[in-house]
Every structure is written in C-alpha cells, then in structure tokens.
C-alpha cells in the first residue's frame, strides 16, 4: 500500500509539473525583447598602458666625488644648459695650479734655449733638480703611506694607483731634470729647443685633460623640460654612470602598453584606441597605435606569471591635460570595425547543441534560430547569417524559456 501511495504521489507531481508547464506556455513568459537593427560594431583588445613623456631623457653623472649642490627638484622646469648639480672640484683645482706652474717652467726653458750664456740655464736646471728631488721625496712618502693604508683597507685601489702614478711621474721628472743639466753642461744641442717645445705641448695637453675632467663635476640639462625623477641628494657621493635625473616634456606624452603576443597579430599601426581609467575620471580620450615592437619580451604579471608580451606605443589625440606621466590607464584597441551591419546584444546569443543560436519571437512565441557570428564588440555581436533587420529576438533568454513558449514582452 505504501508503495502504491508513493507511486500515486509521484504521478501527481509529474502531472502538476506538466500542467504548470502547459499553463506557462499558454499564459506566456515575461521576457525582454529587442528589435534587430543595423549599426557599427567594433572588435577590440583590452589592456592597460602607462603614460610617459615622449622623448624623456635619462641624465647620468659623468664625474665622481661628493655632491655639493642639487639645484632642481621633481616638477621643476629646466632649460637646456641649466646647472642641475655640482660635485667637489678641489682636487682638480690643485691639479690645474700644478699644470700652470709646469707650463711656466716649460715656457722659460723654451725661451732660454737660444741664450748664448748657459750659466742661468745651469742654475735653473739645478733648481729644477732640487725641486724634482723634493717632489720625488714627497711622492715616495705618499706612495709608501698609501700602500699601508690600502693594505689596511682604509683607501681604495684607485687612490693607491693615483699615489703610485704621482711617484712615477716625480721620478721621471727628476731624471729628465738631471739629463737636461748634463746636456746644458755639455753645451746645448740643436734638438734642445724642440725638446722644450714638446714638453710645453705635453703640459698643455695635461692641463686640457684636467679641465675636461673638471667640467664633468658639473651636470647640466641637455634640453628644456620638466624634472620627472631626481635620484641624487646634496652631500651624497656621486658615481660615474649613476642615473641622476629624468627630464621630459609633459606637453608631449604618449602611452606605452604591452599586449599579449597571442593577440598582437590583430593589432596594426593606425588602429584607433579608446583611453579610460580612474585616474582621468569618466572622460574617454582617443589615440592611435603609432609603433609596434618587432619582438616580444617576457613580463611577469601581478600574479607572478611570466607572459610573452609585445610593446606598443600609442599616440594620444586631442587634449592631454588630464594625463600625467606615470598614470596607469585602461585602453581598448579597435582591431576591426564594420558599419551598417546586423547586430544584437551579446546577451541574446547562446550555444545550444554545438550551435550558435538566438530566440526569435515569431507569432508571439519563442522560436530557436541558428545564427553565425561576425565581429564581437562591446556588449554587441555582429550576425552575418540567420537574422534580418527588423526581426524581434529575446534580449536575455534564460533556462526557463523553451521553444514554442508564448512571450509577453517586458518594457525596457
């Protein structure tokens, strides 16, 4: 008896469900409808991009030493030739004084080479030997001290090499002075004047090198622009090759994006771009793809996944006032576009039995229709086969709607 009751109850449930379905088919299902129309459909790739100054320049330190002053900060305007920073020049100033003294000595020797009486020459040569000996003694002491300091880790190898060079230079200078004295005592040969002239030329070259190195202690702006980055502080040590400033023109900006290599084949130079993002509010800016890199690079995503991406450059059209260097923005690259084509909401299209379908409202009832999609845009799909302009379809069909169900259109 219990089994019979269960069977009777189950049968009743099926009958009720069938009756409910029949009532639904008869009374109708409320659903939103859409009239098929023609218009423009854009297919696009979405990604993010970074706002950059076009032609921004990295400015590197050329000299080395303590930075004595930094004259500009981030956001400051600079002109070509403006002094950005200065470094200590005291060592080079001493070297210049030494070079000037050597020049005077070489000039005196050259001027005295034609004198018939060599007494003054002998005196000068002896004086030069004495000075050379003093200089050699000082250089020797400094070199010996530097070796000990280097072994103790107090000074660098570069400073040790400098002291060694000074020692060798003083030793050679003393030998040269001694040889000159011997030549003078033996009578000045014809080539003596040429030797003095050569010495003078060498000293002048030496001074020119010091002056050039001294110029490297000052860093000047190569162009007009705005300071975008400052990586140096007054009182710190400057090292040759270190990045000090980044300067760019904020009136001339562009976007840099890295799109997935799997989608890069769709993009071409000249494609239109829509630019949006929180950093520019609800404004939609326009742009165009101006450059596509010839090769991809591996970039690690925020989730730590390595991805192959192709760098592209986007030229911004119109007003750039809302954009600032360093902003991240959202972009849509329009890769394909069609005008005056049949289109429907993407919510109207669904897959059924391995076919792409829509529900067409025919004689007030839902009729399943196979269609063929074309471009897929922003919430719109192009239909290249299966629908005509003016037909009515279900805009958002759900699982409760079956073929043949009576449709009660909802107002939008």
PECORRA-V233146 format. One line per field, one symbol per residue. phi: phi as a letter, one per 40 degrees, with the letter a starting at -180 (. if undefined). Layout:
phi->???
This chain:
phi->.cccccccccccccccccccccccccchbcacbaccbbicbbbabbababcbccgcbcbbcbcahcccabcbbdgccbbdgcccabbdbdccccccccccccccccccccccccccccccccccccccccccccccccccccccccccccccgcbcccccccccccccccccccccccccccccccgccccccccccccccccccdcccccccccccbbbccacibccabbbbcgcccbdgccbbbbabccbbabbbbcdccbccccbchccbbbbiccbgccbcbaacbabccacbcbccccgccbcbbcbbbcccgcbdccbdgcbbcbbcccaabbfbcabccccbacafgbcbbbccbfgbcbcbcbbcbcbbcgbbcbcahbbdgcbbccacbcccbcgccbbdccc
